[in-house]
């Protein structure tokens, strides 16, 4: 891609925060907006709590869309008006249907916490630790209708020494994905 890519970011989990930070700080991309899941009850008192992405965006004064459904007509209308080149999805937690997958000029790109096709789905970090894999990684992939089935643009391998804990590995993977995301997204 030769022009500065216009990116809309969808993320919720901890791994998404360093990626959002990197995109917000990257002069080579235009961050059109940020979306995350709705606040959910948490703790003993069941207080509404934002996602890690929601909390980060609020702390940085970013406008954020808290989205009940990315497939709802009102959200799709917003995406059509923004006309993103790429919708970047990182640990978002909602399935994107065909209309939104086809909406961006380039496509919807997912940053997945495994070396696809290994460990498709929601718990790849835990699976690689439980299976005592010698390496894991981060995959940048084009999203399709199936779950983590699209073509992979690039992977970044991360060696494991069997002393990893899920939270620390997720943080490390987020930092690596964030560091590489602007360059990879500009090259797509």
N, C-alpha and C positions, 0 to 999 in steps of 0.2 A: 504494500500500500504506500503510495507516494505522499498523499496529503496526511495531515494530522488526523488520526482516526478518532471519530466521535464515539465515546463509549458510555453505555449505561451500565451501572454495576448493581448486581443482585447478590447479596450475601447475608449470612446470619451468624455463623459459628466463629469461634476464635481464630481459625486458620485464615478466615477472610479479612481480618482486621489489618495485618501487615500488607496485604495486597491492596486494599483500599487506600491505605496511607501512601504506598508507593505510587499509585495512580494519581492521587490528589497532588503529589509533589512532582510528578513527571511533566516537564514542559512539552514533551513530544506527543502527548495525547490530550484530548479534550474530554474531560469527565462531565457528561451531561446531567447526571443525577445518580442517586443512590437509593436502592430499595432494600428492605429487609422484611422479615416476618413481623406480625403484630406482637406487641408486648404480651407476655404470658404470666399467669400467677406462679409465684415461686416462694419457697420457704414455708415455714410453719404458719405464717400469717397470710400466705397466699397473695402477697402483694404483687401488683403488675410490675414486671421487670422487663426492660428492653433486652434484645439480643445483644451479644458483644458488638456487632456492627452498629446497632442502634445506639448503644451507649457511647461508642467511640465517636460516631458522627455528631451526636449531641454535644459531647465535650469539645469538639472542634468547631462547633457552630455551623455545621453543614446542614442543609435542608435534607430531609430524608422522607421517603415514602414508606409508610408502614402498610404492607400489602396483604390483604386477606386472601386474594387469589390473583396471580399474574395472568390468568386466563379470563378474568372478568372484563366485560366490554369497556368499562371506564379506564382500566389500566391499559388495555390495548389501544384505546383512543389516545391516551397520553403518549404511548410509545410511537404511534404513527405521527403525532405532532412533533416529537423530538427528532425523528428520523435517524436513529443511531446507526452507525456502521456495524458496531458489535455490541451485543448484550453479553457482558461477562458475568458468569455464574460461578460463585465460590461458596460451597457449603450453605446453599440457600434453603433447601428443604421443601421445595414445591416442585411438582412435575410441570414442565412447560409443554403445552399442547402445540399442535402443528401450526396454528396461526401465528403464535409468538415466535416459534422456531424459524419461520419463514420471513418474519418482519424485518430484521436488520439486513442491510445491504450485503455485508460479508457473512453474517450468521451469528448464532449464539455459541459462544465459546465457554467451555467448562474447564476449570482448573480442578483436577481430581487428585486426591492424595494416594495414588498408587501408580505402579507401572502397568497401565492397562495393556491387555485385557484382564490382568490379574486383579482380583478384588474389586469387581464392579459393585456399586451400591453404596450403602450408608456407613459401613464401618471398616474401611480399608486399613486404617492405622492400627486398630486393635488386631485385625486379622494377621497382618504381617508380623506383629510382635508375638502373638500366640503361636504362629507357625514357625517362629524362629528363623525367619528369612535372613539371608546375608545382606540383602539390600532392599530398599524400597525407592520411592521417588514421587515426583510430581509430573502429571501428564496434562498438557494443554490439548484439548480436543474439540472438534466441531460437534455440537449437539445434534442428535437426530431423535426420531420418535422413540426408539428403544432406550433402555437405561444404560448409559455409559457405553454406547455401541458405535458412536461416530468415529470418523478417521482422526487419528492422533497427529497433531502438528509437530509437537516436540515433547520429549521427556527429559527430565533431569534426575539422574540417579543419585541416591543417597545411601552410602554404606551403613550397615548396622553392626553393632558390636554386642548385642544381646544384653545390654544394660539399659536400654531405652524404656522410658515410661510413656504412655500415650500422650499425656498433656505436653511434655517436653518435646516429643517428636512432632506433634502437631504444630507447636510454636516454631520449631526449626523449619518445618516444611513451609509454613506460612511466610517466614522471612525469605526463604529461597525463592518461593513462587513470586513474592512481591518484588524482589530484586530483578527477576528475569521478565516479569509480565510486560512492562512497557515496551521493551525491545521485541519480544515475541509478537505482541499484538500489532506493532507497527509493521512487522514483516509478513503478516498474514495477508 
